[in-house]
Each structure stands twice: as C-alpha cells, then as structure tokens.
C-alpha cells in the first residue's frame, strides 16, 4: 500500500476553511484516496473518497491533482466539533482484504 | 441498526490472564476486521475475516487468535496477556464491494 505523509497537527478557528494536504508519491494506478475522521474515544469514521479531480459531499471536499501524488481534504467553515484526527489512506480495489493502513494522521484543533 | 458493537468497553487484566473481545455487526457485512490503536498512533490491523469461515493475519497478529463465529460475530482472543498488548481495540466491518469500513466504539484494554 502506498505510504502517506500528512502534517502532524493543525490549528484553526471556528468559521475558517481548513485544508489538510496528504502526500502519496508512490500511489498506484488503481489506488483510491480515502479520508477518515476520528474523535477521541471513538472509532474512525469515513469522510470522503476519490480517485481524481474533485469530490464533494455534505461534509467535505477532496481535491486531487492530475498527477495524484497528493490530495487535499477541505473542511468548509469548521466548528469546534470538527476537532479530531484526520487520516489519509491510499489503497486499490485489488488490494485483497482492503484493510486500511493508517498513518499517524493530522490532529486538527479548532479554537473558538 | 446498532451498527458495530463491541464488548466489553473497558478491561483490566494481569499479565498471563486470558480474555476474549467480542464484536458483532448487524449490517450483513461479509468482511470484518480487528485493529489496535496505541496512544498517539494510527490503527494497525491484527486479523481480518473476508467472509464467514475464513480468517487471515494482518500486520500485528502475534499473541492473538480470532474466531469468525458466524456472519455477524468476530471475536479476538488474548491467550496470555502481556503489558505490550495494552491498547484500544477496534472492530470494523465492510460490505462486499465497498471501500468504507464501519468501526465499533472500541475496547480499552490495560494489562498490568
């Protein structure tokens, strides 16, 4: 599975847009990019997944450039409840068990 | 739907004791997983089950055994607990053909 690199932590204020970038230089052709969110004392929760260009859902947007060597999770107008750890994962549909390989994630702290 | 449930929520063991962590899902998913998360770290795969009756090792299987009792239940057993197994254990399930995994609330295990 492709290794990912993310910032260890980020700080923001309520109402701001937050962009978390993930680097995955050796992403394979069949790999998808998936982001999970984890609150303290809870299991991770799926946020968004994409293959290329831009994907948007009710929670976030995911921007993937043409070379797919990085991706950016965008959280619009964050609130205190967005304080969590965000994980970027890369894997493909032919990765057998489709188990998730988690890095250390990005710890987002939203201040009032 | 309860989703993925885990019992117990907390457990303290002495070194050498054994115990079984229980996991059940009511979403009719084929695949189930056990992960552990150490403080400040991402999740690491212990074992997974692609379907009822099959199990396979993940990244850190030593010291653990699993049983896929039926489609709903996937248990994790520690035969002789060690302090290095102090961690939070998460169970997850995934629908066939899908990428998204659904996680349980976790079991916080301390081995003294």
Interface residues (C-beta under 8 A of the other chain):
Chain A: X32 X34 X41 X42 X43 X44 X45 X46 X49 X87 X91 X93 X97 X98 X99 X100 X101 X102 X103 X104 X105
Chain B: X4 X31 X33 X35 X40 X41 X42 X43 X44 X45 X48 X50 X56 X58 X59 X90 X92 X94 X99 X100 X101 X102 X103 X104 X105 X106
